[in-house]
Amino acid sequence: MARFFSHLQRSFTRFGYSVRSLISANSNDEMPSEQRSSRGQQSSSLTTDSYYQYELVSNILNLPRSTGHLCMITCPSNKLIFSATPITFAHFSAFLPIHTSDDPNFPVFGVSWFDAVLFCNQLSSYMNLPPYYHIVNQELVRCDQTSKGFRLPSEQEWEYIATSNNAYTMNDFHERLDDYAWFDSNTKRCMPVAQKKPTPWGAFDLCGLVWEWCDNDYFNPQEINLNSKSRAMRGGSWIDSQFACYVHARQFDSPEARSPYVGFRVIRSV
């Protein structure tokens, strides 16, 4: 896990976006072969659900009042579990009210950082996990770092997942970006999740589609400051150019902001 907290490698600005590597090493770990199950989960090879045909290790969370399942991937290190896709409208509406979309499998957008945090707590409660966040009000959020509940990834964790087994970091990635991401050259609207190629660990849409909220402050990414007014985002969106979808591209906004180009995925420690 030390790779999460290595010194900043490089920093430069391209087309208005800060582009910075926050980790120093890519993982060469092998994919684990075991599948797990627990309350509210079913072990599955994913062959019965055409929406997820990825057959690597995964947990399928059956959500209340939802036609979709939340597919979770276990890192080979077994230290993290993360959602295979951005949270969708189907996932989000299982717990919290949200405006309608053209497709329940679109990534949820128009949600603030606070909305994302609240969803994490709701999902934790449903799974009988202690909540990671303690939301005092819209100005004050605390966290329990010992909790195994769901949360947003730090930028270091997000980048660790995105660069697993050299995913999204190959020399010709921008020539192959169309295989992995939705961006301004291949779509003029939002698209459903999991339509492009996944990373070797089974993560979809880390680049393009929607920017993803992260837990840390943009200007001090190594510090935990849940009351920052400059909340970091990663990954780019469908309206952005290929340069904003570069794996090290960063952006920020206030935690109250709601944008049609920003969503999130969840993660938890194990």
C-alpha positions as CSV (number, residue, x, y, z in Angstrom):
1,M,0.0,0.0,0.0
2,A,3.0,2.3,0.2
3,R,2.6,2.9,-3.5
4,F,-0.6,4.9,-2.7
5,F,1.4,7.4,-0.8
6,S,4.6,7.8,-2.8
7,H,5.8,11.3,-3.7
8,L,4.3,13.1,-6.6
9,Q,6.1,12.1,-9.8
10,R,5.4,14.8,-12.3
11,S,3.1,17.8,-12.7
12,F,2.2,19.8,-15.8
13,T,-0.8,21.5,-17.3
14,R,-2.3,20.6,-20.6
15,F,-5.3,22.2,-22.2
16,G,-6.5,23.6,-18.9
17,Y,-6.3,20.3,-16.9
18,S,-3.7,19.5,-14.4
19,V,-2.0,16.2,-15.2
20,R,-0.1,14.6,-12.4
21,S,0.9,11.1,-11.4
22,L,0.3,10.4,-7.7
23,I,1.7,6.9,-7.6
24,S,5.1,5.5,-8.5
25,A,4.6,1.9,-9.6
26,N,2.2,-0.2,-11.7
27,S,1.0,-3.5,-10.3
28,N,2.0,-6.8,-11.8
29,D,-0.1,-8.8,-9.4
30,E,-2.1,-11.6,-10.8
31,M,-5.9,-11.6,-10.6
32,P,-7.2,-13.6,-7.7
33,S,-9.4,-16.6,-8.6
34,E,-11.7,-16.9,-5.6
35,Q,-15.2,-15.5,-5.4
36,R,-16.8,-14.3,-2.2
37,S,-20.3,-14.0,-0.9
38,S,-21.9,-12.4,2.1
39,R,-25.2,-11.0,3.2
40,G,-26.8,-9.2,0.3
41,Q,-24.2,-10.7,-2.1
42,Q,-24.2,-13.6,-4.5
43,S,-21.1,-15.3,-5.8
44,S,-21.5,-15.3,-9.6
45,S,-19.5,-15.8,-12.8
46,L,-21.6,-13.1,-14.3
47,T,-22.8,-15.3,-17.1
48,T,-26.5,-14.8,-16.3
49,D,-26.5,-11.1,-16.5
50,S,-25.7,-9.7,-20.0
51,Y,-25.0,-6.4,-18.5
52,Y,-21.9,-7.7,-16.9
53,Q,-20.2,-10.4,-18.9
54,Y,-16.8,-10.0,-17.2
55,E,-15.8,-13.3,-15.6
56,L,-13.1,-12.3,-13.2
57,V,-13.4,-12.2,-9.4
58,S,-16.4,-10.2,-8.4
59,N,-19.1,-9.7,-5.8
60,I,-22.7,-9.0,-7.0
61,L,-24.6,-6.8,-4.6
62,N,-28.3,-7.1,-5.0
63,L,-29.7,-3.7,-4.2
64,P,-33.2,-2.9,-2.9
65,R,-35.8,-1.6,-5.4
66,S,-33.3,-1.8,-8.2
67,T,-33.3,-3.7,-11.5
68,G,-29.5,-3.5,-11.7
69,H,-26.8,-5.1,-9.7
70,L,-23.7,-3.5,-8.3
71,C,-20.6,-5.4,-9.5
72,M,-17.6,-5.1,-7.1
73,I,-14.0,-6.1,-8.0
74,T,-11.4,-7.2,-5.5
75,C,-7.9,-5.9,-6.0
76,P,-5.2,-8.7,-6.2
77,S,-3.7,-7.2,-3.0
78,N,-7.0,-8.0,-1.3
79,K,-6.8,-4.6,0.4
80,L,-9.5,-2.9,-1.6
81,I,-12.9,-3.7,-3.2
82,F,-14.1,-1.2,-5.8
83,S,-17.1,-0.9,-8.1
84,A,-16.5,-2.2,-11.6
85,T,-18.3,0.8,-13.1
86,P,-19.3,4.3,-12.0
87,I,-22.5,4.2,-9.9
88,T,-25.5,4.2,-12.2
89,F,-28.9,5.8,-11.9
90,A,-30.3,2.3,-11.1
91,H,-27.8,1.9,-8.2
92,F,-28.3,5.4,-6.8
93,S,-32.1,5.4,-7.0
94,A,-32.1,2.2,-4.9
95,F,-31.3,4.3,-1.9
96,L,-31.8,8.0,-2.7
97,P,-34.1,10.1,-4.8
98,I,-32.5,11.3,-8.1
99,H,-33.8,13.0,-11.3
100,T,-34.7,10.6,-14.1
101,S,-32.4,9.6,-17.0
102,D,-32.9,8.2,-20.4
103,D,-31.3,4.9,-19.3
104,P,-31.0,3.5,-15.8
105,N,-27.6,2.2,-16.8
106,F,-26.2,5.6,-17.4
107,P,-23.7,6.7,-14.8
108,V,-25.5,8.8,-12.3
109,F,-24.6,12.5,-12.8
110,G,-25.7,15.8,-11.4
111,V,-24.7,14.6,-8.0
112,S,-22.5,16.6,-5.6
113,W,-19.7,15.2,-3.5
114,F,-22.0,15.3,-0.5
115,D,-24.6,13.2,-2.5
116,A,-21.9,10.7,-3.2
117,V,-20.8,10.5,0.4
118,L,-24.5,10.0,1.5
119,F,-24.9,7.2,-1.0
120,C,-21.7,5.5,0.4
121,N,-23.2,5.6,3.9
122,Q,-26.6,4.2,2.7
123,L,-24.9,1.4,0.9
124,S,-22.7,0.6,4.0
125,S,-25.8,0.5,6.2
126,Y,-27.6,-1.9,3.8
127,M,-24.6,-4.2,3.8
128,N,-24.4,-4.1,7.7
129,L,-21.1,-2.3,7.5
130,P,-20.2,0.7,9.8
131,P,-20.4,3.9,7.9
132,Y,-17.2,5.5,6.9
133,Y,-18.5,9.1,6.9
134,H,-20.1,11.1,9.7
135,I,-22.1,13.9,8.1
136,V,-22.6,16.7,10.6
137,N,-23.9,19.1,8.0
138,Q,-23.2,20.4,4.5
139,E,-20.2,22.2,5.9
140,L,-18.7,19.5,8.1
141,V,-17.9,15.8,7.4
142,R,-15.8,13.5,9.5
143,C,-14.7,10.0,8.8
144,D,-13.8,6.8,10.7
145,Q,-10.6,5.6,9.0
146,T,-10.9,2.2,10.7
147,S,-14.3,1.6,9.1
148,K,-14.7,-1.0,6.4
149,G,-17.7,0.8,5.0
150,F,-18.0,2.2,1.5
151,R,-16.4,5.4,0.6
152,L,-15.0,7.4,-2.3
153,P,-11.5,6.6,-3.5
154,S,-8.5,8.8,-2.9
155,E,-6.8,10.0,-6.0
156,Q,-3.9,7.6,-5.2
157,E,-6.3,4.6,-5.0
158,W,-8.1,5.7,-8.1
159,E,-4.9,5.9,-10.1
160,Y,-3.7,2.6,-8.6
161,I,-6.7,0.9,-10.0
162,A,-6.6,2.8,-13.4
163,T,-2.9,1.9,-13.9
164,S,-3.2,-1.8,-12.9
165,N,-1.1,-4.0,-15.1
166,N,-0.3,-1.0,-17.2
167,A,-4.0,-0.3,-18.0
168,Y,-4.5,3.1,-19.6
169,T,-0.7,3.7,-19.6
170,M,0.5,1.9,-22.8
171,N,2.5,4.2,-25.2
172,D,-0.2,4.1,-27.8
173,F,-3.1,4.6,-25.4
174,H,-4.5,7.7,-27.0
175,E,-4.6,5.9,-30.4
176,R,-6.6,3.2,-28.7
177,L,-8.7,5.4,-26.4
178,D,-11.8,4.7,-28.5
179,D,-11.6,1.1,-27.3
180,Y,-11.7,2.1,-23.6
181,A,-13.5,5.4,-23.2
182,W,-16.4,7.7,-24.3
183,F,-15.2,11.2,-25.1
184,D,-16.0,14.0,-27.5
185,S,-14.7,12.2,-30.6
186,N,-16.9,9.1,-30.4
187,T,-20.1,10.3,-28.7
188,K,-22.3,13.4,-28.5
189,R,-24.2,12.3,-25.4
190,C,-23.9,10.2,-22.2
191,M,-23.7,6.5,-22.7
192,P,-24.5,3.4,-20.5
193,V,-21.7,2.0,-18.4
194,A,-19.6,-1.1,-19.3
195,Q,-19.9,-0.7,-23.1
196,K,-16.1,-0.3,-23.6
197,K,-13.2,-2.5,-22.8
198,P,-12.3,-3.0,-19.1
199,T,-8.9,-2.8,-17.5
200,P,-7.2,-6.1,-16.7
201,W,-8.8,-6.0,-13.2
202,G,-12.2,-5.6,-14.7
203,A,-12.9,-1.9,-14.2
204,F,-14.9,-0.1,-16.8
205,D,-15.1,3.6,-17.8
206,L,-12.3,4.9,-15.6
207,C,-11.4,7.2,-18.5
208,G,-14.1,9.2,-20.1
209,L,-17.9,9.0,-19.6
210,V,-18.0,11.0,-16.4
211,W,-15.5,12.6,-14.1
212,E,-15.4,10.8,-10.8
213,W,-15.4,12.4,-7.4
214,C,-12.4,11.6,-5.1
215,D,-12.1,11.9,-1.4
216,N,-9.1,14.2,-1.2
217,D,-8.4,17.9,-1.5
218,Y,-7.1,18.9,-5.0
219,F,-4.3,21.0,-3.8
220,N,-3.2,18.7,-1.0
221,P,-3.8,15.2,-2.3
222,Q,-1.8,13.5,0.3
223,E,-3.9,14.8,3.2
224,I,-7.3,13.7,4.4
225,N,-9.4,16.9,4.5
226,L,-13.1,16.1,4.2
227,N,-14.0,19.8,4.6
228,S,-12.0,21.0,1.6
229,K,-13.7,23.3,-0.8
230,S,-11.6,22.0,-3.7
231,R,-12.6,18.4,-4.1
232,A,-10.6,16.4,-6.7
233,M,-12.0,14.5,-9.6
234,R,-10.4,12.1,-12.1
235,G,-11.0,10.5,-15.4
236,G,-12.5,13.0,-17.8
237,S,-16.0,12.8,-19.4
238,W,-17.8,12.2,-22.6
239,I,-17.9,15.9,-23.4
240,D,-14.1,16.3,-23.0
241,S,-11.2,15.8,-25.5
242,Q,-8.8,12.9,-25.3
243,F,-6.4,15.0,-23.3
244,A,-8.8,15.3,-20.4
245,C,-9.3,11.6,-20.5
246,Y,-5.6,10.9,-19.9
247,V,-5.2,8.7,-16.8
248,H,-3.3,11.4,-14.9
249,A,-5.6,14.3,-15.7
250,R,-7.1,16.0,-12.7
251,Q,-9.9,18.5,-12.1
252,F,-11.7,19.9,-9.1
253,D,-14.9,21.5,-8.0
254,S,-16.7,22.5,-4.8
255,P,-18.3,19.6,-2.9
256,E,-21.7,21.3,-3.3
257,A,-21.4,21.4,-7.1
258,R,-23.7,19.3,-9.3
259,S,-22.6,18.8,-12.9
260,P,-24.0,16.7,-15.8
261,Y,-20.5,15.5,-16.4
262,V,-19.6,14.3,-12.9
263,G,-20.4,11.0,-11.2
264,F,-18.5,8.6,-8.9
265,R,-17.6,5.0,-8.1
266,V,-17.3,3.5,-4.6
267,I,-14.5,1.6,-2.9
268,R,-13.9,0.1,0.5
269,S,-11.0,-1.4,2.5
270,V,-11.0,-5.0,3.5
